[in-house]
Amino acid sequence: MLPRLTLPLPPVALALLVAAYLLPGLAAHDPWKFQDAIAIGIAHGMASGGDLLVPNLAGLRWMYDPPLYHWVAAAFGKGLQFAFGFHAAARLASAAFLAAAFYFIYAAGRDLSKGEQAPVNAAAALLLLLGSVGLVVHSHEALPDLAALAAVCGALAVLPHATRRPLKAGALFGLALGLAFLGAGWIAPVSVLVGVAVAHLACTEWRNRAGAVFLATALATGLVIAAAWALALALRSPDAFRDWWMLAAQRQGEPLANLRRLLSTIAWFAWPAWPLALWSAWSLRRRWREPMIFAPVLASLVLVGLLSWWGPALQENLIPMLAPLALFAAQGIATLRRGAEAALDWFGVACALMGTAVLWSYYVPLMTGEPGPMARSLARTAPGFMSQFDLFAVLVAAALVVGWLYLFFFTLRSPGRSALRWAAGIVLLWGTFSLLWMPWADHQKSYRSVALQLRSRMPVGADCLAQKSLGVSQAAALDYHAGIRARPFDILKPDRCPLLLVQGSPKHELDGPGPRWTKLADVGRPGDKLERYRLYRYK
């Protein structure tokens, strides 16, 4: 008999689980559509001699995101591109921020509890954050919100020390809030600050002179950090500062529509933390005046409220909310009823088993071409894909299956087992997909082939290219892969640029520039039924 696992897992075992979650998939794909391509494009511009204070994307200012993530990604990319390629090296910034987030959320769960319950809560908080469904793909992309998540986790880790060392803890808390602002804007740090400030008023334990010192120090430190970048930006480029200010002060969407969208997203994005948080709210209802219960709950609610009121209601903006939600949900996991814990446990086991079985069963026809119907279905989805067997990837994926089976059969029943099995199932599913299926997915999602085909069709010496309906992430990918940069199409002077790139639909060409233009290229990603890229030359 193999040795049985007793819970909570020691920190070394949790670190191995985190590594198995973070490493697969980071370096295995090109920049993908939306935030991944945008962040890598900005970091590449900074690392190639661009302005560190004024982010640029494909030659244009991009003031939607503060620069913290891009700074770190540019440093990783420039320092390690010789080994991994720039985009893979830059994406290591995501692994660094996630590793910091997991460490800080573990520390927060450990320090807010006492006695034997401390390691249980610490491991549960980490596992619930790691097991959040919405974090799986985003944690392996280049995403500025991951920097904000790490900073929010750092702020939560400081809170248990607020009354014992108010000056030092306040400075560290303010530092974390300032970095959260530099990571993804003002909503996440303001939400945490509001939750903590109200807790100082509502909770007797924090309503004292030490609490006032903590809050004052935190507010001063956070404002200094946030204002330092804003002031430097204003001095460096007043126009860029004006753009950033207008974007940050602009509301997006209607509050009720935003709220409905956010709630429907949270239903799957924050699973399984949100149902456990509801249970914690009930089981710990007599302890609501404890600050480490009150503050995370209020911070989560304020963040959702601000996102609903201000917008935009994008799923990646919910990533910082996962930290206080997981921390609060972990505190009630020890009181979870046996039937509810068993239901969550077996639901996670069933999802992991079925998902892994599907991935492995389709991997065989992907490599061998048999059975024919399954292989033909995969070929229609990714036309032109040439499969290559990778023995190392298969062995690592098989090792993940063996490790998950060991956790399944040899973990003793105890509080937190359902959270462990769920998180291990997430690691198994993501690891299996990224090791076996990432080349197939990247073949469809990468813009490398599109960029290289367009570059090969462009006349030598062409010094001006206009674009029409080209998306931001597509522009970033074309610039990154082939140095293709286009200016907006001038409808009043269409012949100003002899070349025109149009992003349109594969079904029709209604957005063509007109009869005086000759088509040079008509390309798209393999299997893409929504996007087509057509290159025209003016006669």
N, C-alpha and C positions, 0 to 999 in steps of 0.2 A: 504494500500500500504506500502510495506517495503521501508525504506529510500534508496535513490539512491546514488551510489558511484560517487564522483567527483575525477578526476585525477589531479595530480599524487597522488597515495596512500601515506598515512603518513608512516613514518618509522616503526611504530608498525605493521601495516598491511603487509608491505613488509617482516618484520621479521617472521610473522606467515606463509606467503607463502613460505619463505625459509625453515622454520622448516618442513612444510608439504612436501617439496621436499627432504630434507636431511634424515629425520629419517626413513621413510619406506624402508625396504630392507637391511639396513646396518647389522643388527644382525640376519637376517633370513636365511642365507645360509652358507654352508661350504666353504672353499677356493676353488675357481674355477680355471680352466685351465689358463695358462699363467701368467700374471703379478700379479693377485690376490694371487695365491698360492705361487709365488716366494717371494713377499714382506712379506707375513705373515710368510713364512718359515724362512726368514732372521730375522725378528723381534722376532720370537719365539726363535731362537738360541741366540740372544742377551739377551733376557729376562731370558733365562735359564742358564746364566753364561758365555755366549760366549763373544768374543772380540768385543768391541764397535767400534773399528777403522777398523778392518778387517772383513767385512761381510762374513758369511759362510752360505752355503745352502746345507743341507743334508751332512754335513761333508766336503764340498769342498769350496774353496774360490770363492766368487762371486763379481767381481770388475766392473761389468757393470754399477752399479748405485751408486751415492754418498749416504751418509748414513743419511741425515736429516730426511727423511720420516721414515726410519726404527727406528731411535732413538725415535721419537715421538710415533710411533706405539708400540714399545716395552714398553714404559712407560705406555701407556694406557692399553695394554694387561696385564702387570704385576700388575697394580694397580686395575683393574676392572674385572679380569678374574673370580673372585669369584661370580660375579653377572651375567655375560653374556657368559662366556667361552672366551678363549684367542682370537680366531680369530675374534669373534664379537667385543670384547673390543678393539682389535688392529685396527679394521676398523673404530673405532670412530675418529682416526687420520684423516681420509678422511673428516669426517664431520667437524672437527675443521679447517682444511685447507680451505675447501670450504666456511665455514662461514666467515673466515677471508677474503677470496677472494671477497665475495659478499659485505662485509662491505667496503673494500678498493675501489672496483670499484664504489660503490655508492658515496664514498667520493670524488673520482677523478671526476666523472661526476658532482657533486655538486660544487666543488671548481673551475673547469675550466670555469664555466659560471657565469653570473651575473643576478641579479634581478629575475623576475618571471620564467625565463627559467631554473634556476639552479635546482630546485627540479624535473622539467620535465626530464632534461638530466640525472640526478642522477638515477631516477627510471628506465628510459629507459635503461641505461647502465647495471644496475643490472638485469633487466628482459631479456635483450638480451643474457647476459651471462648465466643466469639460463636456458633460453629456447633453448640453443644450443643443437641440436640433438645429436651431438657426445659426449656430456658431460653426458648424462643421465645415461648410464650404468657405465661408468668409474668413475663417482662421487660416486658410491656406491661400489667400489672395493678398495683394498689396492694398490694404484698406486703412485709411487714417483713423477710423473709429477704434481700431485695435489699440492704438496709443492711448486714446481716452479711456478704454476699458482698463488697461494696466494702471493708469493714473487713479481711476476711481477705486480700484482694488487697493492701491497703496493708501489712499485716504481712509478707507475702511479699516485697514490694518493699524492705522495710527489711533483710531478712536478709543480703543480700550485703555489707552494711556493718557487720555485727555485730562483727567483730574489729578493723576500722580505727578506728571511732568508737563504742566500746562504750557510753559514757554516753548520747550523743545518740540512737544507734540503739536502745538499750534503752528510752529514754523514748518514742520514737515507736512502737516495737513494742508497749509496754504500752498506749499510747493507742489503737492499733488494736484490741488485744484488748478493752479496755474498751468501745470503741464497738461491737465485734461483740456483746458481751454486751447492750448497750442495744438492739441491733438485733433479735436473735432468741433471746436466752437464753444459757445457759452452755455448751452442748455444743460449738458451733463454736470459741469461744476456748480452751476447755480442750483440745480436740483438737489445735489448732495449738501450744499451749504444751507439751503432752506431746511432740509430735513434735520440737519444737525443743530441749526440755530433754534428751531422750534422745540427740539428735544431738550435743549438747555433751559427753555422756559417751562416746559411741561413736566419734566422729570426732576424730582427732588435731588437725586444723586448728582446732577450736573448744575443745579441752580445755586451756584456759590461763586465766590471770588475767583477760584481757579478756573471755572467755566468761562467767566468773563475774559480772563487773561487769554485762555485758549482761543476763544472766538476772535478777539481783537488781533492777536498775533496772526491767526490764520487769514483773516480778511486782509490785513496789511500785506502779508507775504504774497498771497494770491494776486492781489491787485498790482503789486510791483512787477511780478513776472509777466502778467498779461499786458500791462501797459508798456513794458520794455520793448516787446516785439511790435506793438502797435505804433509806438513812438519812432522806433527805428524804421519801420515801414513808411511812416509819414515823412520822415526826413529823407529817406532814400528815393521815394517816388510818391509825391502827393496824389498823382492820378491813380496809382494802384491802391493807396489808402482810401481814396474816395470810392473806388469800385468795391473794395472789401466792405467798407462801412455800409454802403447802399445794399449790398447783398445780405449782410448780416442783419440789417434792420428791416428787411422785406419779409412780410408774412406770405406763406404759400399755402393755398388751399383753404377750404371752409372748415371751421373747427369741428362741426359734427361729422362731416365727411371724413376728415382726418381721424377722428376718434373711432369711427366705425372700421376704418381700414386698419388702424393700429390694433384694435381689439381682435379682429379676425386674424391678423398676423401673429399676435402674441399667442393665440391658441395653439399654434404649432411651433412658433419660433422659440418660445420659452419653455417648451415641454422638456423634462417633467418638473421643472422648478415651480411653475405656477400652481398646479394642483397641490403640491406639497406645501407651498406657501399658504394656500387657503386652509389646509389642515393645521398648519402652525398657528395661523390667526385664531382658529377655534381652540386648539389645545392649550395655547399660551395666553388666552384672553385675560387671565388674572394677573398677568405680568406686563400689561401694556405700558405701565409707567416706567419700565426699565429702559434706559436710553438705548442700549444696543439692540433692543427689539423695536422701539419706537422709531429711531432714526432711519434704519434701512427701509422700513415699510413706507414711511413718508417720502423718502427720497425717490423710491420707485414710482409712487403715485404722482409726485410732482413732475417727474420726468415725462411720464405719459401725458399728463395734463399740458405741459408746456409744448410738447411735440404736437398735441392736438390743436392747441391754440395758435402756435406759430408755424408749424410745419418745417420741412416737408415730411409727410408720413411715409418715409422709406424704411424698409426693414433694417438696413444697416445702422440707422440712427437709434435703433433699440438695443444695440450691442452693449453700451455702458449700463443699461438698466439690468442686465443679467447679473451683474455683480451684487448689488444689494438684494436682489430677489433670491439669488442662490444662498446668500449668507443668512437671510431670514428663514428660508425654507429648511435649511440644514438644522436649525435649532429645534424644530418640531419632529425631526425624523425619528428620534428615539422614542417618541410617544405614539408613533404610527400604529394603528390597530393591525393585528396579525393578518386579517383577511385582506385589508387594503394593501399592505406591504407585499403579500403573496401575489395579488393581482398585478401590481406594478412590476414585480419581479418576473412573473411568467409572461407578461406582455413584452417586456424587454427581451427575454430569451427567445420568444417566438419571432419577434421582428429580426433579431440577429440571425437566427437559424434560417428563416425563409429568405432574407436578403442575401446572405452568403451563399446559400444553395443556388439561387438564381444566377449570381455572378459567376460562380464556378461552372454551372451547367452550360451557360452561354459562352464561356471562355473556350471550351473544347471546340465547338464549331468555328469560333473566331480564328483558332490556330490551324485546325485541320480541314475545314470546309465540310465536315460531316457532323450531324445529319444535315442534308441539303436544305430543307426548308428554313431551319434556323440560320444557317450560313447566308442564304440569299436575303433573308430579312435584315441581317446586319449589313450586308453589302449595299442594300438599297438605302439604308440610313447614312452610311459613310462611303459613298462611291469613291473608288480609287485607293482605298486604304490597303496597304501591304503589311500584313501581320508578320511580326518577327518574335520568335520565341526567346524569352529572357529567363534563363534558368535561375539566376539570382533572385529575380522578382518572384518567381513561383515558389522558391524555397522560403523566402521571407513571408509570403502570404500564407503558406502552409504552416509556418511557425506561429503566425497569429492565430490560426484556427486551433492549433494545439494549446497555445496559452489560454485561449478563451475556454476551451473544454476543461482545462485544469481548474480555472476559476469556477466554472459551472459545477463540477462534480466534487470539488474538494474545499469549498468555502463553507465554513460552519455557519449555521443560522445565528444571526445576531443583528442588532439595529444597524442599518446602513448597507446590508447585503444587497437590497434591491437597487440602491444607488450605484454600488460597485458594478453589479452585473449590467445595469443599463449603460454606464460609461464604458465598460469593457466591450459591450455590443457595438457602441458607436465607433470605438477604436477599430474593432474587427471589420465593420462594414466599410469605413472610410479607407482603412489600410488595404483591404482586398480590392476595392475599386481603384485606388490610386496606383497600386502595384501592377494590377492585371489589365486595367481598362483605360488608364490615362493616355497612352498613345492613341487609342481609338477616339477618345473624346477630344484630344488636342487636334487631331486631324480635321475635325469638323469645326472647332471653335477658333483655331488660330487664324490670324490674318497674314501670316508670313507668305503663303503662296499667292494671295491676292496682291500683296505689296510688290513681290518680286515680279509677278507677271505684268503689273502696271508699269513698273520701272523699265522692264525690257521693251515695252511698246512705246515708251516715250521717246521722241526724237532726240538725238544727241545735241546738246547745246541749248535745249529749250530752257529759257530763264524765267518763264512765267506760267503758272498753272492756277486756274480758278476752280472753285468747287461749288456745287449746288446740292443742297440737302445732305451733305456729308455729316454724319454724327460725330460727336466729340470724341468718344472712345475709338471710333474707326480712324479718325484723323490722327489720334495719338499712336495707334498701332502702325499705320502706314508710315508715319514719321520715324518711329522706332526701328522698323524692319528695313526700310528702304530709303529713308531720308526724304520722303515725299511730303512737301508742304504746299498747301494751297490757300489762296486768298478768296474771300467771298466773291461770287459772280456778280458783276455789275450789269444789270439788265438794260441800263441806258447806254452803256458802251460795251457791248458784248465782245467786240474784237480787241479789247484792251489786252487780254491774254490769249495767245494763240491756242492754248490747250485748256480743256474743260473736263473736270471729273464730276460725274453725276452718280449719286447713290439712288437707286430706284428699285423697282420691283421686278422679279424675274418674269412675271406674267404679262407685262406690257411695257411700252417705252413712251408713255404719254408725257414724261417729264424731260424728253429730249430737247436740245437747245434750238433746233430748227433745221431747215433745208441746207443752209450754207455751212453746215458742220459735217465733217467726215468721221465716221466711227473708226477708232484705232484698236479698241479692246472692249471686250464684254466678258467680265470675269466675276467669280463669286466663290465663296467657300463651299467645299464639297457637301452636298446634301442640303444646303441652305435654301429654303423656299421663301425667304422674306427679303433678302438683300441681294442686289446686283450692282456692280461697279462698272460704269461705262466711261471710256476715255474718248474724247472728241478733239478734232483739230479743225480750226477755222480755215476755210478755203481762201 
